[in-house]
Amino acid sequence: MLKNLWTDKKYFPEFQGTNLLKKIIGEGKFNYPKSLYAVMDTVKLMTSDQGIVLDFFAGSGTTGHAVLELNKEDNGTRQFILCTNNENKIAEDVTYPRIKKVIDGYGNTAGIPANLRYFQTDFVEKKGSVSQLKIDLTRQCAEMLRVKENVFEAVKLKKQAKNYKFFKNGNKYLGIFFDFFTDPEFTDFIAELNKLPQESEKSVYIFVLDGSASIFADEFAGVANCEIKEIPQKILDIYKQLAREVARK
Ligand SMILES: C[S@@+](CC[C@H](N)C(=O)[O-])C[C@H]1O[C@@H](n2cnc3c(N)ncnc32)[C@H](O)[C@@H]1O
């Protein structure tokens, strides 16, 4: 049982934070990262071995590193989501390379196999009507929906499509249609859905202005194992709120 996390030397940032980071990505990139062991023990105390750990202020990425080490230790399937600003290019020069090296291996240290995705945020330009803005915002939701559904691999389609995308993870598929269902590409979207393996689990996100995806259920009636979801209004609301805050500055 852990009684006091912070008295053992392994919890000191200068030994298991700074020196460790130096070994992984070189010197002088980030001052005073936390001890890997302090974060490993904290995560172990707070989550199960299948937990998802979110660190909004990830800095040098110690949390992601700790999650990978814990999975190695106990064969867990924990996942992590790290967010950081990019001050002094920290995301590009430290957070991402560190995690990538822990996965691939560095020096004499063997890698810890895992998947890693790196997303960047950006502003969406306000142009055209409110409906157009919603469509533009919706197009930017794809990455968030991939995170939400845990489906990342892009499916290559024979026909180039402007208004839809498919992703997969094993037996699970994610389809996103970015425009009104009256758009001519909607028919192709349904045809592509029908080509997916019958028994696969399909989540389909469609764009609706009025928040009622269920009225389009008939359009998908022939597609097996398919759940229809609307592009979450919550995501659009958050974007709107951000846009308002940026406009005020
Ligand atoms: C105290 S450090 C985190 C240290 C981390 N636990 C480690 O071991 O590396 C906080 C980090 O949060 C990042 N940060 C600051 N403001 C932020 C914001 N608004 N959103 C996301 N990240 C931010 C900074 O880049 C900074 O490196």
The ligand as a Tripos MOL2 file, in Angstrom:
@<TRIPOS>MOLECULE
LIG
   27    29     1     0     0
SMALL
NO_CHARGES

@<TRIPOS>ATOM
      1 C1          3.3870   22.0060  -15.5640 C.3       1 LIG1
      2 S1          3.5110   21.5770  -17.2360 S.3       1 LIG1
      3 C2          3.0730   19.8960  -17.2260 C.3       1 LIG1
      4 C3          4.1850   19.0230  -16.8120 C.3       1 LIG1
      5 C4          3.9260   17.5800  -17.1120 C.3       1 LIG1
      6 N1          3.1780   16.9500  -16.0510 N.3       1 LIG1
      7 C5          5.2570   16.8930  -17.3570 C.2       1 LIG1
      8 O1          5.6580   16.0320  -16.5950 O.co2     1 LIG1
      9 O2          5.8660   17.2520  -18.3510 O.co2     1 LIG1
     10 C6          2.0960   22.3250  -17.9000 C.3       1 LIG1
     11 C7          2.1150   22.3420  -19.4310 C.3       1 LIG1
     12 O3          0.8280   22.7330  -19.8640 O.3       1 LIG1
     13 C8          0.9470   23.3950  -21.1050 C.3       1 LIG1
     14 N2         -0.1220   24.4090  -21.1880 N.ar      1 LIG1
     15 C9         -0.1480   25.6630  -20.7140 C.ar      1 LIG1
     16 N3         -1.3360   26.2760  -21.0030 N.ar      1 LIG1
     17 C10        -2.0740   25.3780  -21.6860 C.ar      1 LIG1
     18 C11        -3.3790   25.3940  -22.2410 C.ar      1 LIG1
     19 N4         -4.1640   26.4650  -22.1620 N.pl3     1 LIG1
     20 N5         -3.8350   24.2860  -22.8370 N.ar      1 LIG1
     21 C12        -3.0530   23.1730  -22.9200 C.ar      1 LIG1
     22 N6         -1.8100   23.1080  -22.4160 N.ar      1 LIG1
     23 C13        -1.3160   24.1810  -21.7890 C.ar      1 LIG1
     24 C14         2.3150   24.0450  -21.1230 C.3       1 LIG1
     25 O4          2.9320   23.8300  -22.3710 O.3       1 LIG1
     26 C15         3.0720   23.3170  -20.0180 C.3       1 LIG1
     27 O5          4.1610   22.6390  -20.5770 O.3       1 LIG1
@<TRIPOS>BOND
     1     1     2 1
     2     2     3 1
     3     2    10 1
     4     3     4 1
     5     4     5 1
     6     5     6 1
     7     5     7 1
     8     7     8 2
     9     7     9 1
    10    10    11 1
    11    11    12 1
    12    11    26 1
    13    12    13 1
    14    13    14 1
    15    13    24 1
    16    14    15 ar
    17    14    23 ar
    18    15    16 ar
    19    16    17 ar
    20    17    18 ar
    21    17    23 ar
    22    18    19 1
    23    18    20 ar
    24    20    21 ar
    25    21    22 ar
    26    22    23 ar
    27    24    25 1
    28    24    26 1
    29    26    27 1
@<TRIPOS>SUBSTRUCTURE
     1 LIG1         1 GROUP 0 **** ****
